[in-house]
Amino acid sequence: MSYNLTAGLDIAELVVWAFFLFFIGLVIHLRREDRREGYPTEDDVTGRVGTPGGFLSMPLTKTFQLPFDHGTTIQPNPEDRDGIRGRSRRTSQWAGSPLEPLGDPLQAAIGPGAYAVRADRPDTNMEGHARIVPLSVQPDFYIARGDADPRGWVVVGADRVVAGTVSDLWIDTADRLVRYYEVATPSGKSVLAPMFMSSVQTKRRTIEIDALLGHQFEGAPATPSTGQITLHEEDRVQAFFGGGYLYATPARAEPFL
């Protein structure tokens, strides 16, 4: 007695089965690879650090070479934790419950004020040079003829209180635009304010930034003295001003209805 194993199969059916097996393998591979950053996970309530289990678990570590001699990074890296603790507490013990800030809410690093602990080195352009620098140290860049020069203009907060004056512009040499205003506060401190959170009032020669109140600019991260800003410092600046949209006043943290 003989058996014909291929009597019920044809090439089209084999191709369909091969496609499904390949697709399943691809999904498993991608689900493992997307756990290189942001993992291991952390339990909301206990804070215990864990890893996903089963056949969709963490991938093997891989070393990545960073450009422009910035060294290497190993991912996934269980030791690569942000370390931001103790600035907030949960309103309830159940997982996913809201966080409320402790102390100064603009420094709590939660909600719109949260930030990632990125590399403490400047972002670079295609030539490997610092991408965001003050306009005053870049002789090849200038404000276009006919455009207003905001240096020397007054900066006001959401309460119309003067926060300081614009002392310089920090430009993106790759995208050819202004990223930050350097603001000299009344106390003499120099801080960076995101340009895209501002409203330019040309007739009044005023920069309005409604993310913060006037006096709250003093708490913003100080302008780097190195003439360049690192990725980590950028995230902190953006987070401080972004947090103001929720925490600048108690009323902003209340529901609309």
Stockholm file with secondary structure:
# STOCKHOLM 1.0

chainA/1-257         MSYNLTAGLDIAELVVWAFFLFFIGLVIHLRREDRREGYPTEDDVTGRVGTPGGFLSMPLTKTFQLPFDHGTTIQPNPEDRDGIRGRSRRTSQWAGSPLEPLGDPLQAAIGPGAYAVRADRPDTNMEGHARIVPLSVQPDFYIARGDADPRGWVVVGADRVVAGTVSDLWIDTADRLVRYYEVATPSGKSVLAPMFMSSVQTKRRTIEIDALLGHQFEGAPATPSTGQITLHEEDRVQAFFGGGYLYATPARAEPFL
#=GR chainA/1-257 SS CCCCTTTTCCHHHHHHHHHHHHHHHHHHHHHHHTTSSSCSEECTTTCCEECCCGGGCCCCCEEEECSTTCCEEEESCTTCCCCCCSSEEESSSSTTCCEEECSCGGGSCCGGGCCCCCCSSBCBCTTSSBSEEEGGGCTTCCCCTTSCCCTTCEEECTTSCEEEEEEEEEEETTTTEEEEEEEECTTSCEEEEEGGGCEEETTTTEEECTTSCGGGGGGSCBCCTTSSCBHHHHHHHHHHHHHHHHHSSGGGGSCCC
#=GC SS_cons         CCCCTTTTCCHHHHHHHHHHHHHHHHHHHHHHHTTSSSCSEECTTTCCEECCCGGGCCCCCEEEECSTTCCEEEESCTTCCCCCCSSEEESSSSTTCCEEECSCGGGSCCGGGCCCCCCSSBCBCTTSSBSEEEGGGCTTCCCCTTSCCCTTCEEECTTSCEEEEEEEEEEETTTTEEEEEEEECTTSCEEEEEGGGCEEETTTTEEECTTSCGGGGGGSCBCCTTSSCBHHHHHHHHHHHHHHHHHSSGGGGSCCC
//
